[in-house]
Amino acid sequence: MAQRVVVTGLGIMTSLGHELETFWDHLMAGKSGVSLIESFDVSEYPTRIAASIKDFSPEDYMDKRDARRMDRFVQFALAASQKALQDADLNIRDQTDPERVGVIVGSGIGGLTTWEEQHKILLEKGPKRVSPFFIPMMIANMASGQISMATGAKGPNTTAVTACATGSHSIGDSFKIIQRGDADVMICGGAEATISPTGMAGFCALRAMSTRNDEPEKASRPFDKDRDGFVMGEGSGILILESLEHALRRGAKIYAEVIGYGMSGDAHHMTDPDPNGAARCMKKALQDAGLTPADVDYINTHGTSTPVGDISETKAIKEAFGEHASKLAVSSTKSMTGHLLGAAGGVEAVICGLAIKHGMLPPTINLDNQDPECDLDYVPNTPRKADVKITMSNSFGFGGHNATIILRKYEE
């Protein structure tokens, strides 16, 4: 018999805050985390804004020596995991069988900052000066590896790398691992740190990012007619998933139950989405959860604020939900957090859990002039009180990777 899987802990690290209460308050206030980039010279970049985390000190979460041996994305992942475990009131070594606790925390790009720093050393000082920690700092799986080492989790341990779908695939895969009985607890989500010279240059070259540099807080505007691209974010979103049996045995609080996971491939284009692929993904998640379209109350959309992507997702939702699409509440919290790439699905799943807990729908801010081709209820500019029982979170990545997670209000 398949295990029921519940969410018992949440941890975030974003430009909108490091603590759940602060983060949620900022979402409800419609606050933007976007500002001018200050960490390097962006004077020659067409995009000079991002949702940067400016008040992060890794020494608050780990030994200074260890921190120097981790890329920034790993530091974010470890910090958010510690917060999620604290929120779940779970000490792995004392309260569980460590061999039944696993980790899947992915990154879309991995240690880009480390790559840049070490490549500069290679060019300027030669190969003998490259750090012996270069490779283990840079590789994407090191978030899962370092979390395992820090917490003692010895169960299933792997990494998803599916661009902007990474966080949601990590959560979905973790859900299935517990569901089939291969673990009791999974630490899962995503982490990213690509607000760097190379990262910004690459996405600028793609012409994918907003150039609204004079109004940073208004630059991310999903589904708005005047949108001109996404805004880069950084950070981490981590969930603690447990089998219901394990959670009840230790008296854990429960945010929500994970009930559905869908995944699909577009087989279409490197960067442009195919609405049919996204629609299939949502349908698969509904099927996995045993739901009809009318059962869903809210979708946290991928909603990046790109001209093509927002229209594509709107079409996909209509295809997947039929008549119910016009009755759904859907919003894009990337309007406030920016787009955290591989961490986006983790952060947005956290938001879905909090929406269920608080009975509130987060808004899509900066939606001042709605695109006629984006004609759903995007919860414009103001949060909305609602009886939120079932939420869906969408993540779609370059390469045509699609992932959808469904959470339900927990009932015995």
GIDAFEN-V756142 format. One record per residue. RES is the residue in one small letter. SS is DSSP state (H for helix, E for strand, - for the rest). PHI is phi in radians with two decimals (NA if undefined). BURIAL is + if it has 9 or more other ideal C-beta (glycine too) atoms within 8 Angstrom, else -. Layout:
res: <RES & RES>
ss: <SS & SS>
phi: <PHI & PHI>
burial: <BURIAL & BURIAL>
This chain:
res: <m & a & q & r & v & v & v & t & g & l & g & i & m & t & s & l & g & h & e & l & e & t & f & w & d & h & l & m & a & g & k & s & g & v & s & l & i & e & s & f & d & v & s & e & y & p & t & r & i & a & a & s & i & k & d & f & s & p & e & d & y & m & d & k & r & d & a & r & r & m & d & r & f & v & q & f & a & l & a & a & s & q & k & a & l & q & d & a & d & l & n & i & r & d & q & t & d & p & e & r & v & g & v & i & v & g & s & g & i & g & g & l & t & t & w & e & e & q & h & k & i & l & l & e & k & g & p & k & r & v & s & p & f & f & i & p & m & m & i & a & n & m & a & s & g & q & i & s & m & a & t & g & a & k & g & p & n & t & t & a & v & t & a & c & a & t & g & s & h & s & i & g & d & s & f & k & i & i & q & r & g & d & a & d & v & m & i & c & g & g & a & e & a & t & i & s & p & t & g & m & a & g & f & c & a & l & r & a & m & s & t & r & n & d & e & p & e & k & a & s & r & p & f & d & k & d & r & d & g & f & v & m & g & e & g & s & g & i & l & i & l & e & s & l & e & h & a & l & r & r & g & a & k & i & y & a & e & v & i & g & y & g & m & s & g & d & a & h & h & m & t & d & p & d & p & n & g & a & a & r & c & m & k & k & a & l & q & d & a & g & l & t & p & a & d & v & d & y & i & n & t & h & g & t & s & t & p & v & g & d & i & s & e & t & k & a & i & k & e & a & f & g & e & h & a & s & k & l & a & v & s & s & t & k & s & m & t & g & h & l & l & g & a & a & g & g & v & e & a & v & i & c & g & l & a & i & k & h & g & m & l & p & p & t & i & n & l & d & n & q & d & p & e & c & d & l & d & y & v & p & n & t & p & r & k & a & d & v & k & i & t & m & s & n & s & f & g & f & g & g & h & n & a & t & i & i & l & r & k & y & e & e>
ss: <- & - & - & - & E & E & E & E & E & E & E & E & E & E & - & - & E & - & - & H & H & H & H & H & H & H & H & H & - & - & - & - & - & - & E & E & - & - & - & - & - & - & - & - & - & - & - & - & E & E & E & - & - & - & - & - & - & H & H & H & - & - & - & H & H & H & H & H & - & - & - & H & H & H & H & H & H & H & H & H & H & H & H & H & H & H & H & H & - & - & - & H & H & H & H & - & - & H & H & H & E & E & E & E & E & E & - & - & - & - & - & H & H & H & H & H & H & H & H & H & H & H & H & H & H & - & H & H & H & - & - & - & - & H & H & H & H & H & - & - & - & H & H & H & H & H & H & H & H & H & H & - & - & - & - & - & E & E & - & - & - & - & H & H & H & H & H & H & H & H & H & H & H & H & H & H & H & H & H & - & - & - & - & - & E & E & E & E & E & E & E & E & - & - & - & - & H & H & H & H & H & H & H & H & H & - & - & - & E & - & - & - & H & H & H & H & H & H & - & - & - & - & - & E & - & - & - & - & - & E & - & E & E & - & E & E & E & E & E & E & E & E & E & H & H & H & H & H & H & - & - & - & - & - & - & E & E & E & E & E & E & E & E & E & E & - & - & - & - & - & - & - & - & - & H & H & H & H & H & H & H & H & H & H & H & H & H & H & H & - & - & - & H & H & H & - & - & E & E & E & - & - & - & - & - & - & H & H & H & H & H & H & H & H & H & H & H & H & H & H & H & H & H & H & H & H & H & - & E & E & E & - & - & H & H & H & H & - & E & - & H & H & H & H & H & H & H & H & H & H & H & H & H & H & H & H & H & H & - & E & E & - & - & E & - & - & - & - & - & E & - & - & - & - & - & - & E & - & - & E & - & - & - & E & E & - & - & - & - & E & E & E & E & E & E & E & E & - & - & - & E & E & E & E & E & E & E & E & - & - & - & ->
phi: <NA & -1.16 & -1.29 & -1.38 & -2.17 & -2.19 & -1.71 & -2.05 & -2.64 & -2.31 & -2.50 & -2.37 & -2.49 & -2.50 & -1.20 & -1.62 & 2.43 & -1.87 & -1.86 & -0.98 & -1.13 & -1.11 & -1.01 & -1.14 & -1.04 & -1.19 & -1.08 & -1.20 & -1.49 & 1.16 & -1.46 & -1.66 & -1.68 & -1.56 & -2.67 & -1.17 & -1.25 & -2.06 & -1.42 & -2.76 & -1.28 & -1.97 & -1.06 & -1.70 & -1.61 & -1.15 & -1.90 & -2.16 & -2.24 & -2.92 & -1.62 & -1.47 & -1.64 & -1.82 & -2.17 & -1.75 & -2.11 & -1.04 & -1.13 & -1.26 & -2.17 & -2.75 & -1.06 & -1.02 & -1.12 & -1.14 & -1.05 & -1.15 & -1.79 & -2.24 & -1.16 & -1.03 & -1.14 & -1.21 & -1.02 & -1.05 & -1.09 & -1.17 & -1.11 & -1.16 & -1.16 & -1.05 & -1.12 & -1.16 & -1.16 & -1.10 & -1.10 & -1.40 & 0.94 & -2.20 & -1.91 & -1.06 & -1.16 & -1.69 & -1.96 & -2.43 & -1.50 & -0.96 & -1.30 & -1.86 & -2.06 & -2.06 & -2.43 & -2.34 & -2.20 & -1.84 & -2.52 & -1.20 & -2.16 & 1.52 & -1.46 & -1.15 & -1.09 & -1.07 & -1.01 & -1.05 & -1.10 & -1.29 & -1.15 & -1.09 & -1.10 & -1.00 & -1.22 & -1.56 & -2.16 & 1.70 & -1.13 & -1.24 & -1.67 & -1.16 & -1.16 & -1.14 & -1.63 & -0.92 & -1.14 & -1.16 & -1.42 & -1.57 & -1.16 & -1.15 & -1.29 & -1.24 & -1.08 & -1.08 & -1.11 & -1.19 & -1.11 & -1.04 & -1.14 & -1.28 & -1.82 & 1.54 & -1.25 & -1.97 & -1.47 & -0.89 & -2.49 & -2.70 & -2.51 & -1.66 & -2.31 & -2.29 & 0.94 & -1.35 & -1.65 & -0.95 & -1.04 & -1.22 & -1.09 & -1.08 & -1.22 & -1.09 & -1.12 & -1.14 & -0.97 & -1.21 & -1.08 & -1.24 & -0.99 & -1.56 & 1.60 & -1.55 & -2.75 & -1.70 & -2.40 & -2.32 & -1.67 & -2.58 & 2.59 & -2.60 & -2.58 & -2.68 & -2.61 & -2.11 & -1.43 & -2.47 & -0.93 & -1.25 & -1.05 & -1.17 & -1.09 & -1.11 & -1.29 & -1.10 & -1.10 & -1.31 & 1.00 & -1.71 & -1.86 & -1.14 & -1.98 & -1.40 & -1.23 & -1.42 & -2.38 & -0.93 & -1.22 & -1.87 & -1.30 & -1.52 & -2.43 & -0.97 & 1.19 & -1.52 & -1.06 & -1.67 & -1.17 & -2.41 & 2.34 & -1.50 & -2.05 & -1.14 & -2.15 & -2.55 & 2.36 & -2.73 & -2.30 & -2.22 & -2.07 & -1.77 & -1.80 & -2.41 & -1.11 & -1.01 & -1.02 & -1.14 & -1.13 & -1.18 & -1.08 & -1.77 & 1.23 & -1.30 & -1.30 & -2.21 & -1.35 & -2.93 & -1.95 & -1.49 & -2.19 & -2.63 & -2.56 & -2.23 & -2.57 & -2.76 & -2.12 & -1.30 & 0.87 & -2.33 & -2.80 & -1.04 & -2.16 & -1.47 & -1.37 & -1.99 & -1.01 & -1.15 & -1.15 & -1.14 & -1.10 & -1.05 & -1.09 & -1.12 & -1.10 & -1.12 & -1.14 & -1.08 & -1.11 & -1.06 & -1.46 & 1.23 & -1.95 & -1.75 & -0.94 & -1.19 & -1.37 & -1.48 & -1.66 & -2.64 & -2.07 & -1.52 & -1.32 & -1.14 & 0.55 & -1.47 & 1.54 & -1.60 & -0.98 & -1.38 & -1.10 & -1.17 & -1.17 & -1.07 & -1.19 & -1.03 & -1.09 & -1.12 & -1.10 & -1.10 & -1.17 & -1.33 & -1.89 & 1.00 & -1.09 & -1.23 & -0.99 & -1.28 & -1.74 & -1.31 & -1.63 & -2.33 & -2.60 & -2.08 & -1.36 & -1.11 & -1.07 & -1.95 & -1.53 & 1.27 & -1.76 & -1.54 & 0.89 & -1.13 & -1.61 & -1.02 & -1.09 & -1.15 & -1.09 & -1.29 & -1.20 & -1.03 & -1.07 & -1.09 & -1.09 & -1.23 & -1.08 & -1.13 & -1.08 & -1.61 & 1.12 & -2.38 & -1.78 & -1.24 & -1.52 & -1.73 & -1.46 & 1.12 & -1.61 & -1.73 & -2.48 & -1.07 & -1.11 & -0.99 & -1.44 & -2.01 & -2.07 & -1.78 & -1.55 & -1.64 & 0.84 & -1.19 & 1.18 & -2.31 & -1.12 & -2.35 & -1.27 & -2.78 & -1.47 & -1.57 & -1.82 & -2.35 & -2.11 & -2.15 & -2.20 & -1.85 & -2.46 & -2.25 & -2.09 & -0.85 & 1.64 & 1.40 & -1.56 & -2.15 & -2.50 & -2.36 & -2.05 & -2.13 & -1.98 & -2.23 & -0.99 & -1.27 & -2.35 & -1.15>
burial: <- & - & + & + & + & + & + & + & + & + & + & + & + & + & + & + & + & + & - & + & - & + & + & + & + & + & + & + & - & + & - & + & + & + & + & - & + & - & - & - & - & + & - & - & + & - & + & + & + & + & + & + & + & - & - & + & - & + & - & - & - & + & - & - & - & - & + & - & - & + & + & + & + & + & + & + & + & + & + & + & + & + & + & + & + & + & + & + & - & + & - & + & - & - & - & + & - & + & - & + & + & + & + & + & + & + & + & + & + & + & + & + & + & + & + & + & - & + & - & - & + & + & - & - & - & - & - & - & - & + & - & - & - & + & - & - & + & + & + & + & - & + & + & + & + & + & + & + & - & + & + & + & + & - & + & + & + & - & + & + & + & + & + & + & + & + & + & + & + & + & + & + & + & + & + & + & + & + & + & - & - & - & + & + & + & + & + & + & + & + & + & + & + & + & + & + & - & + & + & + & + & - & + & + & - & - & - & - & + & + & - & + & + & - & - & + & - & + & + & + & + & + & + & + & - & - & + & - & + & + & + & + & + & + & + & + & + & + & + & + & + & + & + & + & + & + & + & - & - & - & - & + & - & + & + & + & + & + & + & + & + & + & + & + & - & + & - & - & - & - & - & - & + & + & + & + & + & + & + & + & + & + & + & + & + & + & + & + & + & - & + & - & + & - & - & + & + & + & + & + & + & + & + & + & + & + & - & - & + & + & + & + & + & + & + & + & + & + & + & + & + & - & - & + & + & - & - & + & + & + & + & + & + & + & + & + & + & + & + & + & + & + & + & + & + & + & + & + & + & + & + & + & + & + & + & + & - & - & + & + & + & + & + & + & + & + & + & - & - & + & + & - & - & + & - & + & - & + & + & - & + & - & + & + & - & + & - & + & - & + & + & + & + & + & + & + & + & - & - & + & + & + & + & + & + & + & + & + & + & + & - & ->
